[in-house]
Amino acid sequence: MLAELLCLRALQEEQERALREGDAESVAALCERGREMIATVPTDIRGLAPDERERARALAGEVIAAQGALELLATQVHRAVAAELRGMAPGREALSGYRPPMRDTARLVDRAR
């Protein structure tokens, strides 16, 4: 159990790095790997020695807190990207004003007769 929790915590650190770097593909892959890892973490701590139980509880608390921090970071990154995309809309509209008007191709076909 301790090994699984330590691996999960290390994965969360990788997720944080990928989020901060804006590496969406890595974030998605790491999230999938995290779901798989969570499924393998044993939930019964009765078989652990008392000191291992305390360490497992502490690690589980760290994992839960880190998950909350990751979700907050992901929300912040999402909002920043959305704001950046909204900021691009006026530029797109301005660029469209520089395009030549669409040609009326139907008129050209009529003249070909």
Secondary structure as GFF3:
##gff-version 3
##sequence-region A 1 113
A	DSSP	alpha_helix	2	21	.	.	.	ID=ss1
A	DSSP	alpha_helix	24	40	.	.	.	ID=ss2
A	DSSP	alpha_helix	50	96	.	.	.	ID=ss3
A	DSSP	alpha_helix	105	111	.	.	.	ID=ss4
###
